[in-house]
Amino acid sequence: MNQEAGVPLIVIAKTPEKAESINRTLRNGGHPVHCTLISDLNDLAEALGQINPELILVLTEQTGLHIKAIADLRNTWAPGVPILEVRDSLDEDTIARAMREGANDSVSLSHGNRLIAVATRELRSFRLERVLNRTLSSASQDRQQLESFLEGSADAIAQLSEGIVVSANAAWLELFGYAEAEDLAGTPVMDLFDQQSHAAIKGALTACVKGKWSGHDLKAQGVLSDGSTLSLVLQLTQAEFDGEPSVRLCIPARKAAQQAPEQKLERLANLDVATGLYNRNHFIEHLKHRMAQPARGGVSALLYFTLDKFRDIIDSIGPMASEEILVGFSHLLRDSMVGDDLYGRFGGTMFVAFINRGTRQDLQAWASALVNTVRVHVFEADDKSVSATCSIGIAEVDNFSETLERLLGHADKANNLAREKGGDGFHVFEVDLSEQTQTVEFDRHWVFQIKSALTENRFHLAHQPIASLNDEVSDMYDVMLRMTDEKGVEVLPSYFIPAAERKGLIRPIDRWVLGAALQFCASRKATRVFARISSQSVTDSTLIDWLVQRIKAARLLPGALCVQVTEEVARKYLKQTVDLATSLADIGVYFALEHFGASKDSLRLLEHINASYAKIDGSLMQGLASNGENQATVNTLVAALKKRDIPSIAERVEDANTMAVLWQTGVQYMQGYYVQEPAVVLGSDTG
């Protein structure tokens, strides 16, 4: 075995000659043994305690000792040390008798090779068992220390195995209202959360078990032992329980920040006492600051919220209890927050928010999801419970909302219109262009801006990563157009693209985007870059030849660029889109359908267009974690795409709960503010 350290042995014999023969045989076999000769059974107990042998050899014929007597002493002083009987001659019956009495085997000095083989086997087995016992002992100590830590932790912590609660600490039991850990052991974790939280929790558990969930906070509604609900934030980590893979579910304790008295007073002055949301004055201060910042992209809007027929609620449960209903409504608002959403209470029954979403359709989908959430929620106050609905007024921030006062007025009017229509819904305020300027003047302004931006190179791209949910192709990006005006202010495409389309300037903008995207591919060495084009480029017969020249000039490998077209454009110009996708494939360029699933006949497009990717519309992501209808739609879309081997990308993912549900649906990729906000790519003269 060529071991460095000596192997301590005890040989029980009457004369040293036999011990020397054993020593010589084992050393010749590669065991650096150190033999200790014991001739009297009375000396064996002391020798076992001092020598810590790894093997005991006893010459029973010479000493007249019985294996059982030696085994009894061994079991008392050195459990587990193997015993070998050494005899002059052997047979099967002799070996069997020795093993019945406690020996591990019988050997003969006349068969040295077998003696070496048996000694090697027993030494290895003894050492492995010793290491295993030490490991188990250490693991037991570690587990005891972990259990002590978990038990003393202020965080509520539960261990899950295959979705079943196998242990929970005192903080968890107290939070959920259980007296003993046995009351929860064996409970499916889903029983501790409301139905709307299940899809996100299932997805997060699946991702966590696969090692794909790290540092994401999950929002959920816990169901306590008395049937009441509580808004919670969950943290999931991989763990082990009894040697088996498990998931550790942690609900961090809410610890009050250590603040100076004057800081606490300032904070209280900025918050509505009942709901904890910003009060009216502080919300307006934040809103002024937010509106003064450069636009982040997408659609920003101010929203007014009111609970419908609140006077009836007051008459039903009383003014004191009705305030608790408003607090419950504020919790639903807080649970719906994404990223840097801004929420406040304007006083009375009026709440307000300033949010940003990818598109107007996303904004409306989010509002619709909140309306549905309020409708199905049971509000509780003391021993009373009621149902309620809400109305939402939406005022988008656009070119015409030049003042805060005007924006607030638009949101208020939209809320009134939503209530006049019976409530339980939302209304988007529509600006009448005639109030500001004629469309002709509007277009004239932007035509000048677009032409000067093209001439003076004031267009640039922002890029957003496309993240993989299953470790397939990575380092993919979506690029988005931005303009800088003559004052250095960034302008979003939603402001100038409509005028560009009406005035025939969209094709040169598309070519600028494609050229800049190719340069980004070359400089970033990205695996794939997605660039969108308009309907006018889809119908442009010269586009392919232009792209071929540009790709050659950029010296790009096939597959670096992916051209994307919206589902609406593809449906309207189906033949041209089919031809474009085919031509792009011929020159090594991928083709993607954007906003896939935005219409009811989306799946029919797959019968005609050979798409490389399909981007599932971001409006389906709004409230996905609690919207069973959207989940079913996404599942249907993903299944159809998988059938055709088309990878799916979820658009505009903005929170961990949505990402968790996407794990369940089988979507391969995602993009959105939750992955990363768009980062600036420097513009360049692409010609």
Legacy VTK file of the C-alpha trace (Angstrom):
# vtk DataFile Version 3.0
C-alpha trace
ASCII
DATASET POLYDATA
POINTS 687 float
0.000 0.000 0.000
3.091 2.183 0.162
1.948 4.175 3.154
4.173 6.737 4.827
2.935 6.203 8.414
3.467 2.925 10.297
0.607 0.481 10.782
0.207 -0.437 14.490
-0.546 -4.155 14.930
-1.034 -6.422 17.956
0.091 -10.035 17.572
-1.057 -12.439 20.298
1.466 -15.324 20.405
3.625 -17.278 22.871
6.949 -16.810 21.055
8.397 -13.849 19.078
9.304 -15.985 16.046
5.712 -16.086 14.765
5.302 -12.345 15.313
8.505 -11.681 13.351
7.279 -13.913 10.521
3.988 -11.962 10.336
5.894 -8.652 10.454
8.203 -9.712 7.622
5.394 -11.025 5.416
3.283 -7.868 5.727
6.250 -5.543 5.163
7.176 -7.483 2.041
3.565 -6.938 0.968
3.929 -3.132 1.263
2.575 -2.560 4.791
5.053 -0.703 7.083
3.718 -2.503 10.154
4.854 -2.045 13.747
4.038 -5.236 15.621
3.466 -5.392 19.387
3.687 -8.910 20.866
1.140 -9.858 23.560
1.471 -13.290 25.172
-1.057 -12.944 27.994
-4.730 -12.110 27.564
-4.582 -10.001 30.746
-2.240 -7.524 28.969
-4.530 -7.085 25.952
-6.871 -4.459 27.428
-3.992 -2.118 28.360
-2.304 -2.621 24.973
-5.547 -1.802 23.121
-5.828 1.495 25.017
-2.206 2.541 24.457
-1.385 1.325 20.955
-4.653 2.081 19.101
-4.038 -0.851 16.732
-5.479 -1.107 13.234
-5.308 -4.938 13.192
-5.179 -7.788 15.746
-3.691 -11.178 14.793
-4.043 -14.100 17.204
-2.336 -17.487 16.942
-5.070 -19.610 18.545
-3.284 -22.994 18.161
-0.146 -21.720 19.935
-1.836 -19.732 22.702
-4.926 -21.858 23.265
-7.048 -18.680 23.382
-10.602 -18.446 22.052
-11.537 -15.822 19.510
-14.687 -14.907 21.474
-12.699 -13.820 24.547
-10.466 -11.593 22.425
-13.473 -10.167 20.554
-15.188 -9.271 23.838
-12.153 -7.268 24.974
-11.850 -5.654 21.549
-15.508 -4.594 21.629
-14.956 -2.905 24.989
-11.634 -1.133 24.379
-11.251 -0.736 20.607
-14.559 -1.323 18.765
-14.255 -1.992 15.052
-10.582 -3.111 14.989
-10.459 -6.249 12.775
-9.297 -9.605 14.222
-7.521 -12.257 12.105
-6.992 -15.797 13.360
-3.585 -17.242 12.317
-3.334 -21.060 12.000
-0.926 -23.557 10.536
-3.595 -25.063 8.297
-7.082 -23.995 7.205
-10.335 -25.363 5.875
-13.766 -23.886 5.255
-15.230 -25.128 8.528
-12.361 -23.623 10.538
-12.749 -20.251 8.850
-16.532 -20.265 9.391
-16.143 -21.103 13.110
-13.640 -18.288 13.644
-15.893 -15.767 11.948
-18.881 -16.895 14.051
-16.862 -16.216 17.198
-15.905 -12.685 16.120
-12.919 -12.910 13.776
-12.999 -11.128 10.435
-11.177 -14.024 8.746
-8.619 -16.832 9.255
-5.197 -16.916 7.548
-2.137 -19.164 7.389
1.556 -18.205 7.430
2.163 -20.880 4.810
0.061 -18.827 2.348
1.731 -15.413 2.583
-0.022 -13.896 -0.450
-3.440 -14.590 1.033
-2.330 -13.179 4.385
-1.263 -9.964 2.618
-4.515 -9.767 0.621
-6.745 -10.308 3.670
-4.742 -7.825 5.778
-4.970 -5.205 2.954
-8.725 -5.700 2.708
-9.330 -5.421 6.442
-7.043 -2.417 6.910
-8.752 -0.577 4.079
-12.217 -1.415 5.396
-11.287 -0.323 8.944
-9.839 2.986 7.748
-12.817 3.766 5.521
-15.227 3.067 8.365
-13.158 5.241 10.708
-13.226 8.144 8.205
-16.952 7.660 7.657
-17.655 7.697 11.386
-15.632 10.877 11.807
-17.479 12.466 8.881
-20.862 11.485 10.285
-19.858 12.778 13.699
-18.694 16.067 12.201
-21.889 16.321 10.121
-23.952 15.649 13.228
-22.127 18.400 15.098
-22.555 20.760 12.125
-26.246 19.962 11.971
-26.630 20.546 15.693
-24.847 23.885 15.342
-27.019 24.781 12.316
-30.187 23.805 14.152
-29.103 25.890 17.129
-28.450 28.827 14.807
-31.752 28.430 13.007
-33.623 28.069 16.273
-32.095 31.253 17.635
-32.466 33.218 14.400
-34.912 36.097 14.245
-35.513 35.164 10.590
-38.315 32.679 9.958
-36.706 29.626 8.343
-38.150 26.356 7.044
-36.461 23.404 5.339
-38.264 21.908 2.333
-37.743 18.521 0.722
-39.556 18.030 -2.579
-41.960 20.819 -1.642
-42.739 19.389 1.819
-41.885 21.152 5.089
-39.472 18.903 7.017
-38.448 21.381 9.718
-39.184 24.925 10.827
-37.605 27.143 13.461
-39.389 28.937 16.283
-39.599 32.217 14.338
-41.369 30.451 11.453
-43.830 28.755 13.815
-44.570 32.033 15.544
-45.031 33.917 12.258
-47.510 31.380 10.863
-49.216 30.789 14.211
-48.260 27.171 14.993
-47.396 25.857 18.459
-45.105 22.929 17.624
-42.810 21.991 14.735
-44.699 18.687 14.482
-47.801 20.651 13.503
-46.058 21.702 10.272
-43.822 18.702 9.517
-45.057 16.929 6.407
-47.149 19.898 5.264
-46.921 20.847 1.563
-45.406 24.309 1.490
-48.128 25.470 -0.908
-50.652 25.086 1.914
-48.894 27.984 3.661
-49.452 30.438 0.790
-52.475 31.655 -1.135
-53.356 30.326 -4.564
-52.074 33.375 -6.429
-48.577 32.843 -4.988
-48.309 29.177 -6.008
-47.041 29.580 -9.567
-44.158 31.846 -8.530
-43.180 29.656 -5.556
-43.232 26.470 -7.650
-41.045 28.085 -10.289
-38.594 29.458 -7.730
-38.309 26.055 -6.014
-37.606 24.382 -9.356
-34.926 26.944 -10.181
-33.389 26.740 -6.695
-33.061 22.940 -6.788
-31.216 23.310 -10.108
-28.919 25.964 -8.657
-30.403 28.731 -10.824
-31.928 30.891 -8.100
-29.585 33.242 -6.314
-30.277 36.524 -4.558
-33.838 36.954 -5.837
-36.505 38.085 -3.353
-39.906 36.546 -3.968
-43.155 38.250 -2.942
-45.946 36.025 -1.624
-49.116 36.077 0.450
-48.726 33.781 3.431
-51.777 31.993 4.872
-51.576 31.902 8.665
-53.031 29.187 10.882
-56.138 31.296 11.585
-56.818 31.721 7.855
-55.674 35.344 7.640
-53.083 36.419 5.074
-49.822 38.327 5.339
-47.596 39.896 2.675
-44.162 38.268 2.848
-40.780 38.402 1.155
-39.156 34.980 0.634
-35.503 34.103 0.098
-34.601 30.645 -1.261
-31.241 28.883 -1.039
-29.992 25.387 -1.780
-29.422 23.253 1.314
-29.256 19.678 2.605
-31.451 17.842 5.060
-30.436 14.388 6.332
-27.956 14.166 3.478
-30.568 14.838 0.814
-30.917 17.998 -1.340
-33.398 20.496 0.063
-34.405 24.137 -0.170
-34.123 26.565 2.719
-36.952 29.097 2.746
-36.203 32.245 4.735
-38.459 35.164 5.609
-36.141 37.917 6.866
-37.147 39.570 10.103
-38.216 43.169 9.761
-35.643 45.075 11.746
-36.160 48.723 12.477
-33.272 50.806 11.212
-31.177 52.469 13.860
-31.997 56.092 13.305
-31.388 59.223 15.252
-34.535 60.818 16.757
-34.459 63.641 14.235
-34.221 61.114 11.364
-37.220 59.217 12.711
-39.196 62.429 12.982
-38.279 63.369 9.416
-39.307 59.926 8.175
-42.637 60.095 9.994
-43.242 63.530 8.521
-42.809 62.074 5.007
-45.087 59.047 5.401
-48.780 58.483 5.759
-49.055 57.069 9.285
-51.713 54.451 8.520
-50.360 52.969 5.281
-46.618 53.702 5.399
-46.770 55.126 1.850
-45.455 58.588 1.020
-47.805 61.360 2.042
-49.053 63.882 -0.509
-46.324 66.508 -0.110
-43.435 64.057 -0.090
-44.815 62.125 -3.053
-45.025 65.334 -5.115
-41.418 66.198 -4.183
-40.262 62.786 -5.405
-42.419 63.061 -8.515
-40.892 66.426 -9.437
-37.422 64.948 -9.089
-38.336 61.842 -11.114
-39.854 63.841 -13.973
-36.739 66.015 -14.153
-34.566 62.935 -14.807
-33.767 61.642 -18.322
-36.389 59.200 -19.580
-35.413 55.554 -19.005
-37.388 54.222 -21.969
-40.819 52.677 -22.233
-43.921 54.491 -20.978
-44.155 56.468 -17.734
-47.512 57.331 -16.206
-49.195 58.832 -13.174
-52.069 56.776 -11.780
-54.903 57.697 -9.417
-56.533 54.864 -7.421
-59.805 54.887 -5.479
-61.869 52.139 -3.901
-65.349 52.167 -5.431
-68.430 53.043 -3.350
-66.373 53.551 -0.240
-69.318 55.275 1.491
-71.155 51.943 1.364
-68.169 50.259 3.023
-68.178 52.866 5.811
-71.921 52.379 6.335
-71.425 48.615 6.418
-68.509 48.221 8.834
-68.063 51.667 10.391
-65.470 54.449 9.967
-62.801 52.866 12.205
-62.842 49.496 10.461
-63.044 51.134 7.029
-59.618 52.701 7.603
-58.245 49.162 7.920
-59.687 48.422 4.481
-57.652 51.329 3.072
-54.565 49.942 4.804
-55.242 46.562 3.195
-55.581 48.235 -0.191
-52.232 49.987 0.346
-50.655 46.569 0.976
-51.946 45.322 -2.374
-50.423 48.399 -4.013
-47.123 47.781 -2.279
-47.126 44.121 -3.348
-47.598 45.224 -6.965
-44.549 47.501 -6.887
-41.839 46.802 -9.444
-38.364 48.290 -9.522
-38.435 51.989 -8.684
-42.225 52.462 -8.758
-43.311 55.420 -6.621
-46.430 55.144 -4.434
-48.243 57.561 -2.118
-51.496 58.406 -0.386
-53.020 61.713 -1.397
-55.342 61.722 1.582
-58.778 60.281 2.216
-59.488 57.390 -0.128
-57.181 58.599 -2.924
-53.900 56.797 -3.686
-51.392 57.650 -6.390
-48.457 56.020 -8.159
-45.824 56.928 -10.735
-44.670 53.886 -12.685
-42.756 52.957 -15.820
-43.604 50.018 -18.101
-42.362 48.897 -21.490
-45.355 49.921 -23.601
-48.854 51.356 -23.229
-50.188 47.827 -23.597
-47.976 46.715 -20.685
-49.245 49.608 -18.612
-52.858 48.695 -19.247
-52.186 45.006 -18.604
-50.611 45.896 -15.249
-53.613 48.076 -14.313
-56.012 45.305 -15.338
-54.119 42.787 -13.174
-54.355 45.098 -10.157
-58.090 45.630 -10.718
-58.552 41.829 -10.774
-56.431 41.387 -7.642
-58.561 43.888 -5.719
-61.788 42.311 -6.964
-60.938 38.811 -5.653
-59.287 39.969 -2.434
-61.115 39.684 0.880
-60.402 42.739 3.033
-60.412 42.173 6.780
-60.879 44.605 9.657
-61.250 43.329 13.219
-63.865 40.578 12.959
-65.378 42.002 9.778
-64.565 41.255 6.147
-65.704 42.833 2.898
-64.999 42.689 -0.818
-64.315 45.781 -2.901
-63.390 47.008 -6.356
-61.235 49.907 -7.481
-61.014 52.504 -10.247
-57.731 53.602 -11.790
-57.105 56.774 -13.773
-53.998 56.733 -15.980
-52.199 59.763 -17.395
-49.179 59.011 -19.559
-46.171 61.319 -19.542
-45.773 62.537 -23.110
-44.805 65.612 -25.070
-47.922 67.440 -23.954
-47.680 66.832 -20.200
-45.222 69.649 -19.814
-46.247 70.511 -16.246
-46.814 68.464 -13.124
-50.088 70.251 -12.482
-51.374 69.240 -15.911
-50.340 65.615 -15.384
-52.107 65.461 -12.002
-55.227 66.933 -13.587
-55.215 64.348 -16.358
-54.915 61.470 -13.872
-57.743 62.887 -11.779
-60.025 63.251 -14.836
-59.225 59.704 -15.944
-60.112 58.376 -12.485
-63.446 60.207 -12.555
-64.225 58.727 -15.978
-63.364 55.215 -14.714
-65.781 55.665 -11.794
-68.506 57.109 -14.015
-68.327 53.939 -16.104
-69.218 51.921 -12.997
-65.775 51.408 -11.517
-63.922 48.094 -11.299
-61.670 49.161 -14.141
-59.293 51.775 -15.502
-59.374 54.664 -17.934
-56.460 56.147 -19.893
-56.592 59.900 -20.427
-56.269 60.726 -24.130
-54.705 64.059 -25.047
-56.410 65.996 -27.816
-53.667 67.174 -30.150
-55.718 70.210 -31.078
-55.198 71.510 -27.553
-51.486 71.897 -28.222
-50.620 72.042 -31.879
-51.666 70.725 -35.250
-50.301 67.350 -36.379
-48.606 69.141 -39.284
-46.652 71.355 -36.913
-45.843 68.333 -34.769
-44.429 66.431 -37.747
-42.525 69.475 -39.027
-40.736 69.762 -35.686
-39.687 66.110 -35.592
-38.712 65.929 -39.257
-36.232 68.712 -38.609
-34.948 66.943 -35.489
-34.594 63.583 -37.284
-32.749 65.004 -40.299
-30.375 67.009 -38.140
-29.769 63.996 -35.880
-28.877 61.848 -38.895
-26.579 64.576 -40.253
-24.957 65.433 -36.919
-24.744 61.828 -35.679
-27.011 62.380 -32.694
-28.594 58.939 -32.814
-27.215 56.250 -30.518
-28.137 52.777 -29.305
-28.878 51.419 -25.858
-28.390 47.702 -25.322
-30.139 45.335 -22.938
-28.912 41.792 -22.157
-31.069 38.797 -22.996
-30.579 36.344 -20.132
-30.709 32.569 -20.491
-32.913 30.543 -18.170
-31.339 27.217 -19.132
-27.651 27.876 -19.839
-27.951 27.752 -23.611
-26.706 30.621 -25.810
-25.583 33.567 -23.695
-24.089 37.009 -24.338
-27.100 38.099 -26.403
-28.364 41.683 -26.542
-31.344 43.687 -27.746
-30.439 47.146 -29.070
-32.791 50.127 -28.809
-32.737 53.449 -30.642
-32.271 56.749 -28.829
-31.897 60.348 -30.073
-30.119 63.268 -28.422
-31.616 66.661 -29.228
-29.610 69.817 -29.854
-29.654 70.588 -26.108
-28.161 67.211 -25.215
-31.427 65.778 -23.863
-32.142 62.119 -24.661
-35.350 61.590 -26.661
-37.208 58.280 -26.719
-38.315 56.861 -30.094
-41.992 56.988 -29.104
-41.767 60.769 -29.564
-40.305 60.907 -33.085
-40.942 57.524 -34.737
-44.633 58.268 -35.577
-43.579 61.395 -37.475
-40.725 59.475 -39.142
-43.160 56.832 -40.382
-45.610 59.420 -41.691
-42.906 61.415 -43.472
-40.929 58.543 -45.029
-37.858 58.872 -42.787
-38.121 55.518 -41.071
-36.063 53.545 -43.626
-32.883 55.609 -43.161
-33.380 55.309 -39.393
-33.734 51.516 -39.733
-30.515 51.340 -41.729
-28.730 53.456 -39.145
-29.923 51.027 -36.440
-28.805 47.964 -38.413
-25.412 49.511 -39.194
-24.845 50.493 -35.564
-25.962 47.015 -34.432
-23.393 45.398 -36.748
-20.661 47.616 -35.323
-21.795 46.657 -31.824
-21.576 42.975 -32.819
-18.011 43.477 -34.011
-16.802 45.575 -31.069
-18.545 43.586 -28.307
-17.907 40.153 -29.860
-21.473 39.355 -28.835
-22.961 35.963 -29.663
-26.117 37.580 -31.031
-27.547 41.088 -31.308
-31.246 41.762 -31.949
-32.187 44.885 -33.948
-35.741 45.874 -34.872
-36.919 47.300 -38.206
-40.173 48.902 -39.370
-42.760 47.795 -41.895
-41.178 50.034 -44.545
-37.926 48.084 -44.308
-39.807 44.772 -44.429
-41.141 45.820 -47.832
-37.801 47.291 -48.978
-36.428 45.050 -51.767
-32.941 46.617 -51.503
-32.442 45.805 -47.815
-30.854 42.366 -48.262
-28.173 43.547 -50.711
-27.369 46.460 -48.412
-27.072 44.101 -45.426
-24.752 41.735 -47.319
-22.326 44.570 -47.997
-22.462 45.785 -44.416
-21.883 42.325 -42.957
-18.863 41.817 -45.217
-17.459 45.196 -44.205
-17.890 44.352 -40.517
-16.260 40.899 -41.060
-18.873 39.185 -38.948
-19.488 35.478 -38.686
-22.963 34.191 -39.643
-25.533 34.382 -36.880
-24.252 37.480 -35.087
-27.221 39.627 -36.153
-30.908 38.918 -35.592
-33.454 41.188 -37.299
-36.766 41.453 -35.445
-40.191 42.493 -36.683
-43.345 42.968 -34.630
-46.151 40.466 -34.891
-48.458 43.270 -36.070
-46.164 44.096 -38.997
-45.714 40.418 -39.860
-49.459 39.863 -39.909
-50.089 42.961 -42.046
-47.265 42.204 -44.508
-47.237 38.422 -44.301
-45.821 37.593 -47.750
-43.070 40.214 -47.473
-42.189 38.994 -43.966
-41.987 35.373 -45.135
-39.698 36.406 -47.999
-37.572 38.533 -45.666
-37.099 35.717 -43.128
-36.041 33.353 -45.932
-33.627 35.862 -47.462
-32.086 36.668 -44.082
-31.474 32.973 -43.426
-29.711 32.700 -46.789
-27.173 35.389 -45.761
-26.633 34.067 -42.206
-28.910 36.494 -40.353
-31.478 35.304 -37.811
-35.094 36.477 -37.794
-37.262 37.082 -34.704
-40.960 37.777 -34.207
-41.404 40.507 -31.613
-44.490 40.958 -29.360
-45.533 37.380 -30.149
-48.865 36.549 -28.521
-50.221 40.097 -28.687
-53.165 38.972 -30.840
-55.563 36.043 -30.784
-54.271 34.506 -34.011
-50.558 34.583 -33.148
-50.078 30.840 -33.597
-51.222 31.012 -37.228
-48.145 33.066 -38.083
-45.930 30.104 -37.174
-47.485 28.133 -40.029
-46.037 30.624 -42.512
-42.934 32.267 -41.028
-39.734 30.375 -40.327
-38.662 32.366 -37.269
-35.396 31.801 -35.433
-36.803 33.276 -32.203
-40.151 34.470 -30.877
-40.349 37.180 -28.233
-43.427 36.656 -26.069
-45.233 39.962 -25.658
-44.409 41.923 -22.514
-48.065 42.674 -21.785
-48.462 38.995 -20.834
-45.732 39.453 -18.209
-47.718 42.098 -16.308
-49.062 40.370 -13.206
-48.098 36.980 -14.662
-47.359 35.487 -11.234
-50.981 35.884 -10.119
-52.803 35.794 -13.458
-53.827 32.264 -14.354
-55.189 33.329 -17.744
-51.864 34.876 -18.752
-50.014 31.807 -17.481
-52.197 29.562 -19.636
-51.585 31.794 -22.662
-47.821 31.770 -22.158
-47.843 27.978 -21.695
-49.757 27.575 -24.966
-47.368 29.869 -26.844
-44.256 28.150 -25.458
-45.633 24.695 -26.277
-46.326 25.743 -29.867
-42.850 27.234 -30.207
-41.163 24.143 -28.767
-43.074 21.985 -31.221
-41.415 23.971 -34.024
-38.064 24.157 -32.218
-38.256 27.965 -31.963
-36.553 29.386 -28.827
-38.759 31.725 -26.783
-37.767 35.022 -25.171
-39.981 36.692 -22.556
-40.146 40.458 -23.065
-40.125 43.125 -20.371
-39.647 40.942 -17.277
-39.622 43.309 -14.318
-39.674 41.258 -11.097
-38.520 37.985 -9.534
-42.033 36.536 -9.287
-42.475 36.774 -13.055
-39.095 35.143 -13.614
-40.062 32.322 -11.240
-43.240 31.577 -13.207
-41.259 31.580 -16.457
-39.232 28.671 -15.071
-42.455 26.674 -14.925
-43.525 27.570 -18.453
-40.273 26.503 -20.094
-39.374 29.886 -21.615
-35.685 29.753 -22.594
-34.699 33.436 -22.343
-35.877 36.705 -20.856
-35.143 40.406 -21.071
-36.377 43.435 -19.204
-35.573 45.842 -16.405
-35.264 42.933 -13.937
-32.369 41.582 -16.000
-30.820 45.011 -16.559
-31.895 48.455 -17.657
-30.707 49.417 -21.150
-27.111 50.669 -21.132
-25.797 53.221 -23.614
-23.892 52.086 -26.682
-21.964 54.986 -28.184
-23.314 56.078 -31.530
-21.103 55.984 -34.590
-21.322 57.078 -38.181
-22.819 54.049 -39.882
-23.796 55.828 -43.100
LINES 1 688
687 0 1 2 3 4 5 6 7 8 9 10 11 12 13 14 15 16 17 18 19 20 21 22 23 24 25 26 27 28 29 30 31 32 33 34 35 36 37 38 39 40 41 42 43 44 45 46 47 48 49 50 51 52 53 54 55 56 57 58 59 60 61 62 63 64 65 66 67 68 69 70 71 72 73 74 75 76 77 78 79 80 81 82 83 84 85 86 87 88 89 90 91 92 93 94 95 96 97 98 99 100 101 102 103 104 105 106 107 108 109 110 111 112 113 114 115 116 117 118 119 120 121 122 123 124 125 126 127 128 129 130 131 132 133 134 135 136 137 138 139 140 141 142 143 144 145 146 147 148 149 150 151 152 153 154 155 156 157 158 159 160 161 162 163 164 165 166 167 168 169 170 171 172 173 174 175 176 177 178 179 180 181 182 183 184 185 186 187 188 189 190 191 192 193 194 195 196 197 198 199 200 201 202 203 204 205 206 207 208 209 210 211 212 213 214 215 216 217 218 219 220 221 222 223 224 225 226 227 228 229 230 231 232 233 234 235 236 237 238 239 240 241 242 243 244 245 246 247 248 249 250 251 252 253 254 255 256 257 258 259 260 261 262 263 264 265 266 267 268 269 270 271 272 273 274 275 276 277 278 279 280 281 282 283 284 285 286 287 288 289 290 291 292 293 294 295 296 297 298 299 300 301 302 303 304 305 306 307 308 309 310 311 312 313 314 315 316 317 318 319 320 321 322 323 324 325 326 327 328 329 330 331 332 333 334 335 336 337 338 339 340 341 342 343 344 345 346 347 348 349 350 351 352 353 354 355 356 357 358 359 360 361 362 363 364 365 366 367 368 369 370 371 372 373 374 375 376 377 378 379 380 381 382 383 384 385 386 387 388 389 390 391 392 393 394 395 396 397 398 399 400 401 402 403 404 405 406 407 408 409 410 411 412 413 414 415 416 417 418 419 420 421 422 423 424 425 426 427 428 429 430 431 432 433 434 435 436 437 438 439 440 441 442 443 444 445 446 447 448 449 450 451 452 453 454 455 456 457 458 459 460 461 462 463 464 465 466 467 468 469 470 471 472 473 474 475 476 477 478 479 480 481 482 483 484 485 486 487 488 489 490 491 492 493 494 495 496 497 498 499 500 501 502 503 504 505 506 507 508 509 510 511 512 513 514 515 516 517 518 519 520 521 522 523 524 525 526 527 528 529 530 531 532 533 534 535 536 537 538 539 540 541 542 543 544 545 546 547 548 549 550 551 552 553 554 555 556 557 558 559 560 561 562 563 564 565 566 567 568 569 570 571 572 573 574 575 576 577 578 579 580 581 582 583 584 585 586 587 588 589 590 591 592 593 594 595 596 597 598 599 600 601 602 603 604 605 606 607 608 609 610 611 612 613 614 615 616 617 618 619 620 621 622 623 624 625 626 627 628 629 630 631 632 633 634 635 636 637 638 639 640 641 642 643 644 645 646 647 648 649 650 651 652 653 654 655 656 657 658 659 660 661 662 663 664 665 666 667 668 669 670 671 672 673 674 675 676 677 678 679 680 681 682 683 684 685 686
